[in-house]
Amino acid sequence: MSLPSTRTKVLYLYRRIFRMANQWEKPTEKEDIRTEARISFRRNKDLKDVTEIDEKIEEARSRMLLALHYKIPYPKKSYAPKSQGVMPAHNDPNNEANIN
């Protein structure tokens, strides 16, 4: 983190996450928030690229806002893109697309 303003943003976000955790109602979720924050910030502590740091800041900020809004501190599940399915395509003899 080369810029003091980047360092300031990171520290502000870290403190804000811990303040949010302190106000959380459920003790288990409160501890989960703290643990996740510690792990994530430590994992990213050696980042040097300001753009990448800003992306991580935005990701953490959006997760925090979602947690506050929905009262769920866990990350949003990401689903695999829709696929064609696992079943083979049905060969309809009446469908003109199947004519070879």
MMTF fields as JSON, N, C-alpha, C and O atoms, coordinates in Angstrom:
{
  "mmtfVersion": "1.0.0",
  "mmtfProducer": "UNKNOWN",
  "numBonds": 399,
  "numAtoms": 400,
  "numGroups": 100,
  "numChains": 1,
  "numModels": 1,
  "chainsPerModel": [1],
  "groupsPerChain": [100],
  "chainIdList": ["A"],
  "bondAtomList": [4, 2, 8, 6, 12, 10, 16, 14, 20, 18, 24, 22, 28, 26, 32, 30, 36, 34, 40, 38, 44, 42, 48, 46, 52, 50, 56, 54, 60, 58, 64, 62, 68, 66, 72, 70, 76, 74, 80, 78, 84, 82, 88, 86, 92, 90, 96, 94, 100, 98, 104, 102, 108, 106, 112, 110, 116, 114, 120, 118, 124, 122, 128, 126, 132, 130, 136, 134, 140, 138, 144, 142, 148, 146, 152, 150, 156, 154, 160, 158, 164, 162, 168, 166, 172, 170, 176, 174, 180, 178, 184, 182, 188, 186, 192, 190, 196, 194, 200, 198, 204, 202, 208, 206, 212, 210, 216, 214, 220, 218, 224, 222, 228, 226, 232, 230, 236, 234, 240, 238, 244, 242, 248, 246, 252, 250, 256, 254, 260, 258, 264, 262, 268, 266, 272, 270, 276, 274, 280, 278, 284, 282, 288, 286, 292, 290, 296, 294, 300, 298, 304, 302, 308, 306, 312, 310, 316, 314, 320, 318, 324, 322, 328, 326, 332, 330, 336, 334, 340, 338, 344, 342, 348, 346, 352, 350, 356, 354, 360, 358, 364, 362, 368, 366, 372, 370, 376, 374, 380, 378, 384, 382, 388, 386, 392, 390, 396, 394],
  "bondOrderList": [1, 1, 1, 1, 1, 1, 1, 1, 1, 1, 1, 1, 1, 1, 1, 1, 1, 1, 1, 1, 1, 1, 1, 1, 1, 1, 1, 1, 1, 1, 1, 1, 1, 1, 1, 1, 1, 1, 1, 1, 1, 1, 1, 1, 1, 1, 1, 1, 1, 1, 1, 1, 1, 1, 1, 1, 1, 1, 1, 1, 1, 1, 1, 1, 1, 1, 1, 1, 1, 1, 1, 1, 1, 1, 1, 1, 1, 1, 1, 1, 1, 1, 1, 1, 1, 1, 1, 1, 1, 1, 1, 1, 1, 1, 1, 1, 1, 1, 1],
  "groupList": [{"groupName": "MET", "atomNameList": ["N", "CA", "C", "O"], "elementList": ["N", "C", "C", "O"], "formalChargeList": [0, 0, 0, 0], "bondAtomList": [1, 0, 2, 1, 3, 2], "bondOrderList": [1, 1, 2], "singleLetterCode": "M", "chemCompType": "L-PEPTIDE LINKING"}, {"groupName": "SER", "atomNameList": ["N", "CA", "C", "O"], "elementList": ["N", "C", "C", "O"], "formalChargeList": [0, 0, 0, 0], "bondAtomList": [1, 0, 2, 1, 3, 2], "bondOrderList": [1, 1, 2], "singleLetterCode": "S", "chemCompType": "L-PEPTIDE LINKING"}, {"groupName": "LEU", "atomNameList": ["N", "CA", "C", "O"], "elementList": ["N", "C", "C", "O"], "formalChargeList": [0, 0, 0, 0], "bondAtomList": [1, 0, 2, 1, 3, 2], "bondOrderList": [1, 1, 2], "singleLetterCode": "L", "chemCompType": "L-PEPTIDE LINKING"}, {"groupName": "PRO", "atomNameList": ["N", "CA", "C", "O"], "elementList": ["N", "C", "C", "O"], "formalChargeList": [0, 0, 0, 0], "bondAtomList": [1, 0, 2, 1, 3, 2], "bondOrderList": [1, 1, 2], "singleLetterCode": "P", "chemCompType": "L-PEPTIDE LINKING"}, {"groupName": "THR", "atomNameList": ["N", "CA", "C", "O"], "elementList": ["N", "C", "C", "O"], "formalChargeList": [0, 0, 0, 0], "bondAtomList": [1, 0, 2, 1, 3, 2], "bondOrderList": [1, 1, 2], "singleLetterCode": "T", "chemCompType": "L-PEPTIDE LINKING"}, {"groupName": "ARG", "atomNameList": ["N", "CA", "C", "O"], "elementList": ["N", "C", "C", "O"], "formalChargeList": [0, 0, 0, 0], "bondAtomList": [1, 0, 2, 1, 3, 2], "bondOrderList": [1, 1, 2], "singleLetterCode": "R", "chemCompType": "L-PEPTIDE LINKING"}, {"groupName": "LYS", "atomNameList": ["N", "CA", "C", "O"], "elementList": ["N", "C", "C", "O"], "formalChargeList": [0, 0, 0, 0], "bondAtomList": [1, 0, 2, 1, 3, 2], "bondOrderList": [1, 1, 2], "singleLetterCode": "K", "chemCompType": "L-PEPTIDE LINKING"}, {"groupName": "VAL", "atomNameList": ["N", "CA", "C", "O"], "elementList": ["N", "C", "C", "O"], "formalChargeList": [0, 0, 0, 0], "bondAtomList": [1, 0, 2, 1, 3, 2], "bondOrderList": [1, 1, 2], "singleLetterCode": "V", "chemCompType": "L-PEPTIDE LINKING"}, {"groupName": "TYR", "atomNameList": ["N", "CA", "C", "O"], "elementList": ["N", "C", "C", "O"], "formalChargeList": [0, 0, 0, 0], "bondAtomList": [1, 0, 2, 1, 3, 2], "bondOrderList": [1, 1, 2], "singleLetterCode": "Y", "chemCompType": "L-PEPTIDE LINKING"}, {"groupName": "ILE", "atomNameList": ["N", "CA", "C", "O"], "elementList": ["N", "C", "C", "O"], "formalChargeList": [0, 0, 0, 0], "bondAtomList": [1, 0, 2, 1, 3, 2], "bondOrderList": [1, 1, 2], "singleLetterCode": "I", "chemCompType": "L-PEPTIDE LINKING"}, {"groupName": "PHE", "atomNameList": ["N", "CA", "C", "O"], "elementList": ["N", "C", "C", "O"], "formalChargeList": [0, 0, 0, 0], "bondAtomList": [1, 0, 2, 1, 3, 2], "bondOrderList": [1, 1, 2], "singleLetterCode": "F", "chemCompType": "L-PEPTIDE LINKING"}, {"groupName": "ALA", "atomNameList": ["N", "CA", "C", "O"], "elementList": ["N", "C", "C", "O"], "formalChargeList": [0, 0, 0, 0], "bondAtomList": [1, 0, 2, 1, 3, 2], "bondOrderList": [1, 1, 2], "singleLetterCode": "A", "chemCompType": "L-PEPTIDE LINKING"}, {"groupName": "ASN", "atomNameList": ["N", "CA", "C", "O"], "elementList": ["N", "C", "C", "O"], "formalChargeList": [0, 0, 0, 0], "bondAtomList": [1, 0, 2, 1, 3, 2], "bondOrderList": [1, 1, 2], "singleLetterCode": "N", "chemCompType": "L-PEPTIDE LINKING"}, {"groupName": "GLN", "atomNameList": ["N", "CA", "C", "O"], "elementList": ["N", "C", "C", "O"], "formalChargeList": [0, 0, 0, 0], "bondAtomList": [1, 0, 2, 1, 3, 2], "bondOrderList": [1, 1, 2], "singleLetterCode": "Q", "chemCompType": "L-PEPTIDE LINKING"}, {"groupName": "TRP", "atomNameList": ["N", "CA", "C", "O"], "elementList": ["N", "C", "C", "O"], "formalChargeList": [0, 0, 0, 0], "bondAtomList": [1, 0, 2, 1, 3, 2], "bondOrderList": [1, 1, 2], "singleLetterCode": "W", "chemCompType": "L-PEPTIDE LINKING"}, {"groupName": "GLU", "atomNameList": ["N", "CA", "C", "O"], "elementList": ["N", "C", "C", "O"], "formalChargeList": [0, 0, 0, 0], "bondAtomList": [1, 0, 2, 1, 3, 2], "bondOrderList": [1, 1, 2], "singleLetterCode": "E", "chemCompType": "L-PEPTIDE LINKING"}, {"groupName": "ASP", "atomNameList": ["N", "CA", "C", "O"], "elementList": ["N", "C", "C", "O"], "formalChargeList": [0, 0, 0, 0], "bondAtomList": [1, 0, 2, 1, 3, 2], "bondOrderList": [1, 1, 2], "singleLetterCode": "D", "chemCompType": "L-PEPTIDE LINKING"}, {"groupName": "HIS", "atomNameList": ["N", "CA", "C", "O"], "elementList": ["N", "C", "C", "O"], "formalChargeList": [0, 0, 0, 0], "bondAtomList": [1, 0, 2, 1, 3, 2], "bondOrderList": [1, 1, 2], "singleLetterCode": "H", "chemCompType": "L-PEPTIDE LINKING"}, {"groupName": "GLY", "atomNameList": ["N", "CA", "C", "O"], "elementList": ["N", "C", "C", "O"], "formalChargeList": [0, 0, 0, 0], "bondAtomList": [1, 0, 2, 1, 3, 2], "bondOrderList": [1, 1, 2], "singleLetterCode": "G", "chemCompType": "PEPTIDE LINKING"}],
  "groupTypeList": [0, 1, 2, 3, 1, 4, 5, 4, 6, 7, 2, 8, 2, 8, 5, 5, 9, 10, 5, 0, 11, 12, 13, 14, 15, 6, 3, 4, 15, 6, 15, 16, 9, 5, 4, 15, 11, 5, 9, 1, 10, 5, 5, 12, 6, 16, 2, 6, 16, 7, 4, 15, 9, 16, 15, 6, 9, 15, 15, 11, 5, 1, 5, 0, 2, 2, 11, 2, 17, 8, 6, 9, 3, 8, 3, 6, 6, 1, 8, 11, 3, 6, 1, 13, 18, 7, 0, 3, 11, 17, 12, 16, 3, 12, 12, 15, 11, 12, 9, 12],
  "groupIdList": [1, 2, 3, 4, 5, 6, 7, 8, 9, 10, 11, 12, 13, 14, 15, 16, 17, 18, 19, 20, 21, 22, 23, 24, 25, 26, 27, 28, 29, 30, 31, 32, 33, 34, 35, 36, 37, 38, 39, 40, 41, 42, 43, 44, 45, 46, 47, 48, 49, 50, 51, 52, 53, 54, 55, 56, 57, 58, 59, 60, 61, 62, 63, 64, 65, 66, 67, 68, 69, 70, 71, 72, 73, 74, 75, 76, 77, 78, 79, 80, 81, 82, 83, 84, 85, 86, 87, 88, 89, 90, 91, 92, 93, 94, 95, 96, 97, 98, 99, 100],
  "secStructList": [7, 7, 1, 2, 2, 2, 2, 2, 2, 2, 2, 2, 2, 2, 2, 2, 2, 2, 2, 2, 2, 2, 2, 7, 1, 1, 2, 2, 2, 2, 2, 2, 2, 2, 2, 2, 2, 2, 2, 2, 2, 2, 2, 6, 6, 6, 7, 7, 7, 2, 2, 2, 2, 2, 2, 2, 2, 2, 2, 2, 2, 2, 2, 2, 2, 2, 2, 2, 2, 2, 6, 7, 7, 1, 7, 7, 7, 7, 7, 7, 7, 7, 7, 1, 7, 1, 1, 7, 7, 7, 7, 7, 6, 6, 7, 4, 4, 4, 7, 7],
  "xCoordList": [0.841, 0.0, 0.886, 1.43, 1.021, 1.942, 1.328, 2.028, 0.066, -0.554, -1.141, -1.822, -0.875, -1.459, -2.985, -3.606, -3.589, -5.05, -5.588, -6.657, -4.866, -5.279, -5.193, -6.101, -4.107, -3.943, -5.057, -5.602, -5.387, -6.443, -7.781, -8.542, -8.075, -9.321, -9.4, -10.443, -8.295, -8.269, -8.485, -9.283, -7.786, -7.934, -9.343, -9.908, -9.89, -11.248, -12.243, -13.126, -12.095, -12.994, -12.85, -13.844, -11.615, -11.363, -12.057, -12.73, -11.88, -12.524, -14.047, -14.749, -14.535, -15.982, -16.596, -17.69, -15.89, -16.369, -16.423, -17.386, -15.389, -15.386, -16.452, -17.025, -16.725, -17.815, -19.159, -20.025, -19.323, -20.544, -20.686, -21.774, -19.581, -19.618, -20.011, -20.764, -19.511, -19.845, -21.324, -21.858, -21.988, -23.408, -24.312, -25.535, -23.707, -24.489, -25.17, -24.6, -26.379, -27.161, -26.694, -26.523, -26.488, -26.161, -24.665, -23.842, -24.306, -22.89, -22.068, -20.907, -22.664, -21.902, -21.615, -20.512, -22.605, -22.402, -21.421, -20.629, -21.483, -20.564, -19.118, -18.256, -18.873, -17.517, -17.14, -15.983, -18.111, -17.842, -17.417, -16.521, -18.054, -17.705, -16.269, -15.487, -15.932, -14.567, -13.529, -12.502, -13.801, -12.859, -12.665, -11.535, -13.768, -13.686, -12.902, -12.103, -13.122, -12.402, -10.907, -10.09, -10.552, -9.127, -8.463, -7.393, -9.104, -8.532, -8.385, -7.332, -9.429, -9.403, -8.364, -7.627, -8.305, -7.342, -5.908, -5.013, -5.692, -4.336, -3.937, -2.78, -4.897, -4.616, -4.201, -3.391, -4.744, -4.492, -3.513, -3.361, -2.856, -1.988, -0.779, -0.243, -0.336, 0.856, 0.552, 1.452, -0.692, -1.035, -0.343, -0.279, 0.167, 0.858, 0.126, 0.211, -0.587, -1.281, -2.482, -3.394, -2.482, -3.532, -4.895, -5.907, -4.928, -6.191, -6.763, -7.96, -5.906, -6.355, -6.815, -7.796, -6.111, -6.501, -7.865, -8.72, -8.066, -9.353, -10.486, -11.599, -10.205, -11.217, -11.576, -12.749, -10.577, -10.82, -11.593, -12.464, -11.274, -11.997, -13.466, -14.355, -13.716, -15.089, -15.833, -17.013, -15.159, -15.772, -16.172, -17.28, -15.275, -15.561, -16.686, -17.561, -16.659, -17.698, -19.069, -20.056, -19.126, -20.417, -20.916, -22.115, -20.001, -20.401, -20.937, -21.904, -20.298, -20.735, -22.13, -22.983, -22.356, -23.663, -24.753, -25.868, -24.438, -25.404, -25.718, -26.87, -24.689, -24.886, -25.794, -26.692, -25.571, -26.399, -27.839, -28.784, -27.994, -29.331, -30.151, -31.301, -29.541, -30.275, -30.121, -30.751, -29.29, -29.029, -28.448, -28.709, -27.657, -26.974, -25.497, -25.145, -24.628, -23.218, -22.386, -21.204, -22.988, -22.218, -22.222, -23.167, -21.173, -21.113, -22.246, -22.73, -22.646, -23.705, -23.216, -22.084, -24.059, -23.681, -23.587, -24.411, -22.581, -22.489, -22.802, -22.292, -23.622, -24.067, -23.351, -22.925, -23.234, -22.622, -23.533, -24.752, -22.946, -23.791, -24.722, -24.406, -25.856, -26.82, -26.185, -25.524, -26.406, -25.872, -27.038, -28.202, -26.712, -27.745, -28.354, -29.322, -27.803, -28.325, -27.482, -26.536, -27.83, -27.063, -27.718, -27.091, -28.952, -29.654, -29.295, -29.173, -29.128, -28.849, -30.051, -31.19, -29.785, -30.853, -31.816, -31.409, -33.08, -34.109, -34.159, -34.343, -33.997, -34.048, -35.486, -35.991, -36.123, -37.505, -37.485, -36.964, -38.034, -38.001, -38.803, -38.599, -39.704, -40.522, -39.845, -40.338, -38.725, -38.037, -37.104, -36.253, -37.259, -36.439, -34.958, -34.103, -34.654, -33.268, -32.473, -31.244, -33.147, -32.46, -32.219, -31.655, -32.631, -32.447, -31.014, -30.523, -30.34, -28.936, -28.851, -27.753],
  "yCoordList": [-1.168, 0.0, 1.231, 1.619, 1.818, 2.927, 4.271, 5.132, 4.451, 5.733, 5.767, 4.83, 6.851, 6.959, 6.913, 6.402, 7.443, 7.437, 6.008, 5.702, 5.143, 3.745, 3.068, 2.336, 3.312, 2.746, 3.235, 2.461, 4.505, 5.082, 4.416, 4.108, 4.191, 3.536, 2.123, 1.704, 1.393, 0.013, -0.031, -0.829, 0.813, 0.835, 1.259, 0.706, 2.236, 2.688, 1.55, 1.332, 0.826, -0.283, -1.398, -1.97, -1.696, -2.736, -2.385, -3.22, -1.145, -0.706, -0.729, -1.113, -0.316, -0.274, -1.681, -1.874, -2.648, -4.033, -4.531, -5.189, -4.219, -4.666, -3.958, -4.563, -2.706, -2.008, -2.638, -2.798, -2.994, -3.666, -4.994, -5.343, -5.732, -7.018, -6.83, -7.634, -5.78, -5.528, -5.254, -5.519, -4.729, -4.411, -5.546, -5.458, -6.613, -7.737, -8.453, -8.551, -8.954, -9.557, -10.955, -11.239, -11.816, -13.216, -13.368, -12.996, -13.905, -14.028, -14.884, -14.575, -15.952, -16.805, -16.064, -16.156, -15.328, -14.558, -13.413, -13.07, -12.832, -11.75, -12.234, -11.55, -13.416, -13.978, -14.382, -14.248, -14.874, -15.228, -13.998, -14.082, -12.867, -11.623, -11.233, -10.906, -11.269, -10.91, -11.848, -11.401, -13.147, -14.131, -13.96, -13.979, -13.791, -13.608, -12.344, -12.348, -11.277, -10.024, -10.207, -9.795, -10.818, -11.045, -11.869, -11.514, -12.97, -13.854, -13.123, -13.19, -12.431, -11.744, -10.633, -10.501, -9.838, -8.738, -9.258, -8.702, -10.308, -10.885, -11.52, -11.437, -12.154, -12.782, -11.729, -12.01, -10.546, -9.503, -8.432, -7.408, -8.647, -7.605, -7.274, -6.171, -8.188, -7.949, -7.427, -7.34, -7.084, -6.542, -5.2, -4.381, -4.982, -3.726, -2.907, -1.679, -3.587, -2.915, -2.142, -2.735, -0.842, 0.025, -0.329, -0.267, -0.694, -1.063, -2.317, -2.392, -3.292, -4.53, -4.277, -4.864, -3.415, -3.062, -2.383, -2.69, -1.457, -0.775, -1.756, -1.593, -2.777, -3.798, -4.576, -4.861, -4.916, -5.65, -4.779, -5.274, -3.487, -2.564, -2.511, -2.577, -2.394, -2.331, -3.632, -3.613, -4.75, -6.052, -6.156, -6.59, -5.761, -5.811, -4.851, -5.184, -3.664, -2.672, -3.17, -3.027, -3.747, -4.239, -5.42, -5.534, -6.305, -7.414, -6.888, -7.418, -5.843, -5.264, -4.642, -4.815, -3.932, -3.315, -4.373, -4.208, -5.448, -6.531, -7.191, -7.512, -7.387, -7.996, -7.115, -7.62, -5.826, -4.907, -4.884, -4.873, -4.878, -4.788, -6.056, -5.991, -7.207, -8.469, -9.151, -10.178, -8.586, -9.154, -10.564, -11.416, -10.79, -12.067, -11.757, -11.145, -12.165, -11.78, -12.635, -12.362, -13.652, -14.578, -14.13, -13.475, -14.476, -14.039, -14.636, -15.735, -13.888, -14.323, -15.537, -15.559, -16.529, -17.719, -17.367, -16.625, -17.906, -17.721, -19.06, -20.102, -19.011, -20.222, -20.388, -19.42, -21.626, -21.919, -21.379, -21.328, -20.979, -20.48, -21.583, -22.77, -21.168, -22.149, -22.95, -22.413, -24.236, -25.111, -25.711, -25.424, -26.526, -27.185, -28.345, -28.952, -28.654, -29.742, -30.987, -31.026, -31.987, -33.23, -34.283, -35.285, -34.07, -35.032, -34.801, -33.654, -35.856, -35.673, -35.051, -35.204, -34.369, -33.713, -34.761, -35.837, -34.427, -35.335, -35.217, -34.13, -36.321, -36.321, -36.538, -37.661, -35.468, -35.529, -35.785, -34.964, -36.89, -37.192, -36.19, -36.087, -35.458, -34.49, -33.121, -32.238, -32.931, -31.652, -31.589, -32.461, -30.559, -30.421, -30.175, -30.436, -29.685, -29.402, -30.702, -30.682, -31.814, -33.088, -33.849, -34.942, -33.298, -33.992, -33.804, -32.678, -34.905, -34.854, -34.915, -34.884],
  "zCoordList": [0.0, 0.0, 0.0, 1.034, -1.123, -1.25, -0.845, -0.313, -1.085, -0.796, 0.612, 1.029, 1.344, 2.685, 2.658, 3.589, 1.6, 1.531, 1.398, 1.926, 0.706, 0.596, 1.954, 2.348, 2.663, 4.005, 4.926, 5.713, 4.827, 5.648, 5.343, 6.261, 4.069, 3.678, 4.239, 4.741, 4.151, 4.636, 6.146, 6.637, 6.87, 8.321, 8.751, 9.695, 8.052, 8.347, 8.143, 8.973, 7.036, 6.733, 7.777, 8.225, 8.154, 9.159, 10.481, 11.085, 10.912, 12.159, 12.047, 12.983, 10.901, 10.694, 10.73, 11.262, 10.167, 10.199, 11.638, 12.034, 12.425, 13.81, 14.637, 15.543, 14.347, 15.039, 14.691, 15.552, 13.418, 12.993, 13.738, 14.196, 13.857, 14.567, 16.024, 16.573, 16.652, 18.055, 18.263, 19.34, 17.249, 17.36, 16.888, 16.996, 16.365, 15.844, 17.0, 18.087, 16.783, 17.861, 18.251, 19.437, 17.286, 17.589, 17.87, 17.033, 19.025, 19.388, 18.419, 18.152, 17.895, 16.967, 15.669, 15.129, 15.166, 13.947, 14.182, 13.304, 15.368, 15.739, 15.64, 15.088, 16.179, 16.13, 14.701, 14.303, 13.935, 12.53, 11.726, 10.886, 11.979, 11.284, 11.612, 10.719, 12.884, 13.302, 12.694, 12.183, 12.75, 12.221, 10.727, 10.239, 9.994, 8.547, 8.204, 7.267, 8.944, 8.695, 8.93, 8.106, 10.043, 10.337, 9.243, 8.749, 8.871, 7.854, 6.522, 5.889, 6.1, 4.794, 4.755, 3.778, 5.813, 5.821, 5.89, 5.253, 6.651, 6.715, 5.389, 4.978, 4.723, 3.432, 2.396, 1.512, 2.505, 1.506, 1.969, 1.303, 3.084, 3.652, 2.786, 2.892, 1.937, 1.125, -0.282, -1.117, -0.546, -1.862, -2.066, -1.149, -3.257, -3.575, -4.637, -4.65, -5.516, -6.609, -6.066, -5.49, -6.246, -5.704, -6.298, -5.6, -7.56, -8.198, -7.555, -7.276, -7.323, -6.686, -5.247, -4.791, -4.549, -3.177, -3.182, -2.351, -4.12, -4.213, -4.519, -4.019, -5.339, -5.637, -4.372, -4.128, -3.576, -2.326, -1.332, -0.618, -1.288, -0.415, -0.824, 0.026, -2.107, -2.607, -2.345, -1.994, -2.511, -2.232, -0.756, -0.439, 0.136, 1.575, 1.939, 2.739, 1.351, 1.632, 1.178, 1.899, -0.005, -0.496, 0.335, 0.586, 0.767, 1.638, 2.97, 3.516, 3.479, 4.742, 4.593, 5.463, 3.51, 3.284, 3.095, 3.589, 2.389, 2.221, 3.565, 3.856, 4.37, 5.696, 6.551, 7.225, 6.528, 7.309, 6.801, 7.59, 5.499, 4.916, 5.163, 5.598, 4.879, 4.99, 6.349, 6.604, 7.217, 8.543, 8.45, 9.298, 7.404, 7.202, 6.985, 5.977, 7.905, 7.802, 6.855, 6.647, 6.292, 5.464, 4.01, 3.568, 3.258, 1.861, 1.045, 1.315, 0.055, -0.841, -1.621, -2.105, -1.736, -2.497, -3.97, -4.505, -4.602, -6.053, -6.691, -6.28, -7.667, -8.322, -9.649, -10.279, -10.049, -11.347, -12.441, -12.273, -13.55, -14.643, -15.132, -15.053, -15.629, -16.125, -17.245, -18.135, -17.17, -18.217, -18.984, -18.704, -19.929, -20.719, -19.953, -20.411, -18.806, -17.993, -18.143, -18.93, -17.391, -17.417, -18.293, -18.636, -18.65, -19.488, -20.951, -21.381, -21.709, -23.14, -23.835, -23.394, -24.895, -25.646, -26.193, -26.632, -26.155, -26.655, -28.175, -28.723, -28.822, -30.288, -30.728, -30.724, -31.1, -31.565, -33.07, -33.825, -33.511, -34.954, -35.785, -36.994, -35.154, -35.876, -35.961, -36.663, -35.259, -35.255, -36.455, -36.628, -37.284, -38.484, -38.178, -39.024, -36.997, -36.63, -36.468, -36.541, -36.251, -36.049, -37.344, -37.317, -38.464, -39.747, -40.199, -40.275, -40.499, -40.946, -42.43, -42.987]
}
